[in-house]
Amino acid sequence: MALDDSRNFRIDLLRGIAISLVLVLHYHLSYALTNSPLALLFSKEAIKAVAVNGNYGVTMFFAISGYLITSTAIKRYGSLGEVNLPRFYVFRLARIMPCLLVALAAIVILGLHGQPAFMNSAEHGWPDVGYPLAVLSVLTFWHNVLMQHAWYFNYAMNIYWSLSVEEMFYLVFPLLCFGLKRDWAIASVWILAIAAGPVYRSFHAADEIYFMYAYAACFDAVAFGCCAALFAARNRLQGKAGALIQVAAACLVAATYLRGIDGHEVFGFSLVAAGTAVLLAGSGGRATPAWLQRNRLLAGVRWLGRHSYELYLFHIIVLGLMRSFIPRGTMAYGYKLPLLVLFLALSAIVAGLVARFYSEPVNARLRAAFLRAPLPSAAVRP
């Protein structure tokens, strides 16, 4: 297997782990892996600990986004205060919007054709939401806010709440850099966000739509990633001390994840984000050994990481269609693991095809068209 030096091994690996956790969570919520053949090998508590805390995977994504956007801006412009606003927005829009528009169109079309997982519905007395408003909220970065007023109104579309958090960060980040200029001033805003996150969550610990999905509940994770990039631009986690710090960070993320979200709504997300940030800060150190790069299992996880955006958008469409044939909670015990493998495989196939034949070429064409010149590929694509 040829080695790919154009990618960051650790970042792709972290992305792959994060998206895998999200996919397993969504499958588990539909078909209860705790009542599957996995229970013959592991306790139900262990299965639940792995399967039900996938929202921590989203927290990892937020930290990774903060790190990549900040580190790429430093590499591309020399300093955060020199960020070019039009170029920044073109890069983000070209990457995000083409795939998102296709995914939203698929959800709306399937919903209008009566597929339950894609239909808007009002439950528990919450207001009904039409497709135009729902789609508009996704495209204009406030779908999470809409969910706070309308609860879980569309199974497939509601997972796009996290895009509203990321897109709002993409909107604010260059404005913050342009307005404050100095790294220390920009970092002070990130530190405030880190401090505000657990405070906000402490006031909303009883409502998951608030403590998991609100801007203030998520920006601390993004800010951890931003701070890690700023640190990594000036320092290196090297030697035995650096290795021990990173091992401790990995253990922190794993232990916090397995301990679960329930009962740890305030600081659990902060700990996962902080541990992920340390791992990211060490991602630019010495080269990854060739034997690790050739490991087939890790190569598979890294592939998932490289296609994590397409996987995030389209896996829920695959799962929603599965729910049309096998409604939630009705899958036979013996089919749960084979169909989990099928779900993961189909999601990967769809994501790979979308990336290869649509999102990547459209992304490149839009960037070239808007910026009027081909752009060199970055060492790590944000």
PyMOL commands that set and color helices and strands:
alter all, ss='L'
color gray80, all
select helices_A, chain A and resi 9-31+33-35+37-40+44-51+55-77+80-82+85-112+116-118+131-139+143-150+157-180+183-203+208-211+215-232+239-259+268-281+290-293+296-306+308-325+333-371
alter helices_A, ss='H'
color red, helices_A
deselect
rebuild
show_as cartoon
